[in-house]
Amino acid sequence: MPYEIKYVGDWSYFYVPEIEEMGLFHGFFTALSPVVTVDRTKGRDFLDLFGLKDFIALHQEHGDIVHVIKDGYRPQTGDGIIIAEKNIAGIVKTADCLPVILFEPDFPVASIVHAGWRGTLKGITKNAIKAMSDMGACLDKIIAVLGPSVNGCCYTVGDDLYRVFKEKGFSEKVFKRTNNTFFLSLREANKEILFKEGISTIYDIDICTLCTDGLFHSYRRGDRDKRQINFVSLQ
């Protein structure tokens, strides 16, 4: 699956050209890019440079709430956004958690969610799929794009989290074990959710935020207060 990095002004981001050609403007910004915050710092620059009318950036809570943006609705908190209007960007911020984009090109409608281990367990990706389906999107036409996150090569967790994921029905593929240490793959966990919901077309930007030092912010590497943004917008 070919993905590329694009440079626009001070911004650099990874994206899938094939998906953009279908009408989905999207990107996973690197640590070198400015941050678009809830209080709209750098927000006007983002809108002007990319030709957008507005953006939605939430106070994230590691939950499972997905908001549908329409008729001027502008929520304040949550971890998932569904866009049904053109030229409005939905933004989630990450620094190891997995950003998941969902897109139905024939409807069209798109979603972006912030899926850390808590959101993954709570089923935020499933909630976004259901909300899109309820709006009229066809499940067999929904495409998923998984952005950069901390991967199973680096994401060490305790056996308590291993047990919780197993109790929730995730398979052994979500973990690997080395010398009594568990490594969690948020990427594989969300792929299992997607497959169970009937989503089979998945574009995977399989880049680890932790071991690609300097390319992305990483909470586990010590970037406690830094985040990169990930966005989606219908063209």
Number of C-alpha atoms within 10 A of each C-alpha: 8 10 15 11 14 13 11 10 9 11 16 18 21 19 21 20 15 13 18 15 10 14 17 23 20 25 23 25 28 23 22 15 17 19 21 24 19 15 9 14 12 12 18 15 15 20 17 11 13 13 11 17 12 16 22 21 26 22 14 16 13 19 21 23 20 22 22 19 19 11 8 7 10 14 14 12 16 20 26 31 27 26 24 20 17 17 19 21 29 26 29 30 26 27 27 26 25 27 28 25 27 25 28 23 18 12 15 19 23 28 30 30 31 30 29 24 20 15 21 24 21 17 18 26 30 17 16 26 28 15 17 26 15 10 13 13 21 15 16 12 16 25 19 24 19 21 25 26 27 28 23 19 14 16 18 19 13 12 13 10 13 17 11 12 20 14 10 10 11 19 13 14 11 20 23 15 12 8 5 9 13 20 21 27 23 24 26 18 20 25 20 18 20 21 12 11 15 14 19 16 14 17 18 18 20 14 16 21 28 24 15 12 12 12 15 28 25 27 18 15 13 11 13 11 9 15 23 23 23 28 25 26 28 24 17
